[in-house]
Amino acid sequence: MRYLMLFAIPLLSACSFSFMQYDNLPVVNATYSDHATKASVMAAGGKPDSQINLGGNGSCLNYTLRNGSESMPFYVAFDGSGKRIHYGYITCQAAQQKGILK
């Protein structure tokens, strides 16, 4: 049992580092900005794969990030005024199912 942590830490670290390969993409950089808006994210990332409407006039954009042969989903959610409120390496639908977006 005491050796479990020796195996768990590298596995958890590998998961977190897998996201880092996408951090230099323009859409991700635009999303990380403190003043990110729907307009600034779309200017950097282009047309999203899809968009869903959220309650209160908000919206959520789905992008597929690509790095070589690998890809990963990425969502960015905005409030009714277009300010970024949430983002992550899952889809808008998955964020809704997890209760992140309401």
Beta strands, then each sheet from edge to edge (+ up, - down):
strand 1: 50-53
strand 2: 59-67
strand 3: 70-78
strand 4: 84-88
sheet 1: 1+ 2- 3+ 4-
end
